[in-house]
Structure formats: structure tokens, C-alpha cells
């Protein structure tokens, strides 16, 4: 019996990957580096610190993380109110809530950006458990974010299920001994997930895998 659903945020609940990429391209341009869509597969699923380290190594940047992350955060927050949910995601989220299933958010984003996403999607609640990269020592693919969420919910790994759009996040939940539903953006992305993850390809399939009635969407 599923007692809780642990949702990833970026790309899973919110269509925010393009905004993260926009802030990265702007930050690189600020330091004289022209970049575009080719950066997305290089940074997909990584933490802000990991992206910063990658850019320093790849482009020879000397900017420190504090300045880099502040610029990216400001750019993100300026645009966050216009964020939209991934098609079908909030319908499944609300159906699970109506069914009485506890839900939590487990993200690799900073607390500031995660809160902005929650506001944009309209799912802020005082009781909602949410884990940001600021709440753990190690972000995904470490199991720590998922382990912490389960601990806060007072549940065992066997009692929860994780929903992820990235292989990085899926590996984190699998390492935490949780069942994982992989909801990739396309068929090409589906092939990158660990074999332990169950791939779903639509909101309807996601709802069914969560034990929800698709008619409730």
C-alpha cells in the first residue's frame, strides 16, 4: 500500500527546465561565453554547484559560486511567476490528494527556487514536506534527499513511491530503496533510466501506476 508519493519538482511537476537553462545561458553570456541548447544534456539533473564546477572546467571561468548562483537565482526568480505545470502533473497531484495519499517534494534545487516553484504552481501548504538541496549534505544522486523525506514523513522506503523525470533523481530514490516511477519527457530519455525504474509515458499511465482512478483526472 502506497502511503506517500515523493515528487521531483523541476521537469516532473513544473515545466522549469527551460528556465534553468535560460539562467545558465545568461550567466555564461555575462562572462563572455556563448552557449545554447547544447548545454541541457550536460547539466540535466545536476545540482547548482555541480553545474558551476562543470562550467568552470569546461570554459575556464574564474567566477566564484556565490556570485554565479546569485545571478542565476535573480534571473530565475524574475521569471518564476510565469512557470506552468507539466501537462497532466497537477491533475495527478490533486487526484492523489483527493484520495488521501500524503505527498512531498524532493528537489535538487535550492530552497529559494523550490519555494518559487511551489508558489507558481499554487501548491504551497503549511504541512507540505519539501526537501531542497539546502536541507541535505549531498543532493541527488545521493539517496539522502529521499531518505530525509521518508524520515520526516515517518515512513519506511517500502511505504513510499518516487516520481522522477531524470535518471539522476531515479538513481537517488533507488539507492534509498524506494520504488520509482520514471516519467521522461520523450522516448529517448526513457532509455537512460535504470532498469529498476518503472517507465510511464503519460499522466494516465502515471495515475494508474499510483493506484489512482484515471477517470479522476
N, C-alpha and C positions, 0 to 999 in steps of 0.2 A: 504494500500500500504506500503510495507516494504521500508524504506529509508536507513536503515543501518543494517548490521549484526555485532554483537559483539561476537567475538570468544574467547573462552578459549584457552590457549596455551598448557599446559602440558597434554598429553593424547588425546587432541582434534585435534590440528594441528600437534604437534610433538610427536613422539614416545619417550618421555623423562622420563616416569615414572620409567623405569628400571634404568636409570642413577641416578635419585634422590634416588632410593633405594640403589644403589651401594654406593653413597656418605654417606648415613646413616649407612650402614653396616660397611664401612671403619671407620667412626667416632666412632662408638661403639667399634670396634676392637681396636682402638687407646687407648681406656680407659678400655680395658680388658674384654669387653662384646662380646660374640659370638652370632650372630644373622643372620637371613636369610630371606627368602621369607615371613615368617610368620609376618614380620613387615609391609608388604604392606597394608593389610586392616586396620591396626591400624592408619596409617598415611595418607592414601589416601585422598586428597583434603584439607589437613591441611596446615597452614602456617608454615614457618620455626620455628617461636617462639613457636607455639603450639606443634610441634614435639619435640623441645628441652625440653619443660616443661614435655611432656609425658615421655621422656626418663629419665629425672632426677627423676621423681616419680617412674617409673617402675623399673629402675636399680640402683637407689641411686647414680646417678652421681653428682659430685660437680662442673664440668666444667661450666664456665660462657658462656653466649650466644655469646659474641663477639668471643671468641676463637673457640667455637664449629662451628659457622656459617662461620668463615674464612676458617677453614679446609675443610668444606663441599663445599664451593664456589670454592676453588682452585681445588679440585678434580673434580668438575663439569666442570669448565672451561677447564681443561686439556683434557676432553673427549668430550666437546660440538661440536667441528668441525665435529665429526663423526655422529652426530644426523641425523636421517632421518625423513621425514614427515610420519604421519599416512597414510596408504594406501587410496588413493582417496581424502584426505583432501585438498591438494593443487590444485587438479583439480577442486574441487567445489569452492575454494577460487578464482581461476583465472577466472572461469566462471562467478562468481558474479561480479568480477572486470570488465570483458568484457561487462557485462550487465549494467554497470554504477552504481552499488549499492555501497555506501560507506561502508567501513569495518574498524573495530577497534579491538584491542586485549585487553582483560580484564583478568589479571592473578593474582594468589596469590603468584607468585614468586617474588624475589627481582628484582630491576631494572637491576642489573648486569647480572643475569641469564636470564632474559627475553630478553635483548639485544643480548646475546649469541645465544639464540634460534632463534631470528629473522634473525641473520646473517647466522646461519646454514641452515635455510630454504630458504634463499635468498629472503625474503620479506620485507627487510628494505626499508623504503621510508621516505623522509623528512616530508611528510604530514600525515603519518600514526599516528593516535591517539592510544596510548597504555597506559594501566594502570597497574602499578605494585603495590606490597604491600607497597612499599615506598611512593606511591603517595596518600595514604589514611590513616585515623586514624585506621580504622578497615577493615581487609580483609574479604573475603568470609568466612562464610555465611552471613555476613552483606551485606545489599544492597548497601553500599556506593561505592564500586568499579564500579558497573554498573550504579549507579546514576551519578557518576562523568563522566563516558564515555559519557553518553547521554547528559550531560550538556556541555561538550567540543564540542560535535557534533552539539549542538544547536537543539536537537531533544527531543521530548517527549517520555516517555516509550512506548506509543502505536505505535510509528513510527519505533521501532527497534525490533530485534529478537535476542535472545542469543542462542549460540550453546555450549553445555557443555557435558563433558563425566563423570562428577562426581555429585552425589546428593548434595554435599556441594555447588558447583557452581550453580546448578539449583535452590536451595533454595534461594541463593543470588539474582538471577535475578527475581525470582517470587516475592520476597519481594520488589523488585524495580518496581513491577507491569508490568513486561515485559513478552512477550510470550517466551517460552523456548522450544528448540528442544534438547532432550536428546539423545546423541549418545554414548551409553555404549559400552564397549569392548566385552561384552557377554550377554547372556540371563539372567544369574544370576544377573548381575549388573543392568539390566533393571528393575528388581523388586524393587530395592531400591529407585527409583526416586519418588518424589512427584507426586500425580495424576494429578496435573496441567500441568506437562511437557508432551509434545508430543514425544514419543519414535520413533526414526528412527534407522534402523538396517544396513544401507548400504550407501555408497556415493550416489547412485542413489536415494534412498528414501530421503536423506538429500537434494539433489538438488531439487527434486520435492516439498518438503515442503517449500523450499525457493523461489518457483516460477520460478526456472530455468529450462531450457530445458536439460533433462538428455543426449540428443544427443550431447550436447556441451562439455561433459566431455571427 
